Amino acid sequence: ARFSDIAVERATLHIRVRNVETRVSRMQFELFVYLAEHRQRWVHSDEIIAFVSGAHHHPKTSLVRVQVCALRKALRTERACIRSNGNKSYMLTLAAS
């Protein structure tokens, strides 16, 4: 699937943001896809957990924060594309290049 400067390949768990391509875990992949499908909108971690894991987790869980941190690390120079509002919500956005 492609979203202009973003590409995902489910079979291999590869994601690409502009020129940075990397392989991620299944959970990180699903999280990235969900944020890509909801680009330019803040998505709360509870909504992400419900979609990605299909289950309810304790509201204070750090699951999403940990996965976002790992995704940012994997995306290296494009890490800033995943934003946090400091209130357990995340957004995927790309600044004009």
Secondary structure by P-SEA (a helix, b strand, c coil): cccccbbbbccccccccccccccccaaaaaaaaaaaaaccccccaaaaaaaacccccccccaaaaaaaaaaaaaacccccccccccccbbbbbbccc
